[in-house]
Amino acid sequence: MRVSSQKSSSATQPVAKIPTRKRGIERVAKLLDAAAAVFAEKGYKTATMTEIAQKAGAPIGSLYQFFPSKDVIADALVARYMEHVGGELDGIRSAAAGRSAQELANQLLDVFIHHAHERSLALSLLDARWEQPGLRPGMLRFDLRASIAGIVRAWRPLLDDGDVQLLSVFLLQTMKSLVQLHDDKGYPGRERVLSEWRRWVAGYLAEIGH
């Protein structure tokens, strides 16, 4: 899955250093995990590079070696979330042919649930930095819709482009809404509501994909 981004020129906007060796890759993953924990606990605005380095058990210089600024770390976390979601959507697309409407609906509706904590952090980072260059919510939606459209085409290759685009918008919105329903633990009949939501989405898929 392609992840869109819009950066300013490299002269004004620092970028993350991408390691090529296994040790460097593991170090960057640890730094990002630490940053995710600190951002979740402190919030993006108040979190510091020093706290992130301490959480990772790494020298501050090691953190700056890979991530020149807090903004760069935030962009890397959003990109990592999109890579994880994109990988799952790619897997669904590769096995979409022959799936029943209910099977496809369940697979798609589970994507955001599987990545709920990571998604929540990514959205909070985007909200905190909406005025800055970098990954944008609109770009993320565009990429997600494109991936879902690819799944629909693999599932029902004879659908016209209009129906494919309609389904990609519909499915993305239902995926988002199910996360909200899933995360709200307090309302009565929760399990029935979740089950009915899945049945409704599957029914709509079956109708338009017949």
Stockholm file with secondary structure:
# STOCKHOLM 1.0

chainA/1-210         MRVSSQKSSSATQPVAKIPTRKRGIERVAKLLDAAAAVFAEKGYKTATMTEIAQKAGAPIGSLYQFFPSKDVIADALVARYMEHVGGELDGIRSAAAGRSAQELANQLLDVFIHHAHERSLALSLLDARWEQPGLRPGMLRFDLRASIAGIVRAWRPLLDDGDVQLLSVFLLQTMKSLVQLHDDKGYPGRERVLSEWRRWVAGYLAEIGH
#=GR chainA/1-210 SS CCCCCCCCCTTTSCCCCCCCSHHHHHHHHHHHHHHHHHHHHHCTTTCCHHHHHHHHTCCHHHHHHHCSSHHHHHHHHHHHHHHHHHHHHHHHHHTCTTCCHHHHHHHHHHHHHHTHHHHHHHHHHHHHTTTSSSCCHHHHHHHHHHHHHHHHHHHCTTSCHHHHHHHHHHHHHHHHHHHHHHHCCCSTTHHHHHHHHHHHHHHHHHHHTC
#=GC SS_cons         CCCCCCCCCTTTSCCCCCCCSHHHHHHHHHHHHHHHHHHHHHCTTTCCHHHHHHHHTCCHHHHHHHCSSHHHHHHHHHHHHHHHHHHHHHHHHHTCTTCCHHHHHHHHHHHHHHTHHHHHHHHHHHHHTTTSSSCCHHHHHHHHHHHHHHHHHHHCTTSCHHHHHHHHHHHHHHHHHHHHHHHCCCSTTHHHHHHHHHHHHHHHHHHHTC
//
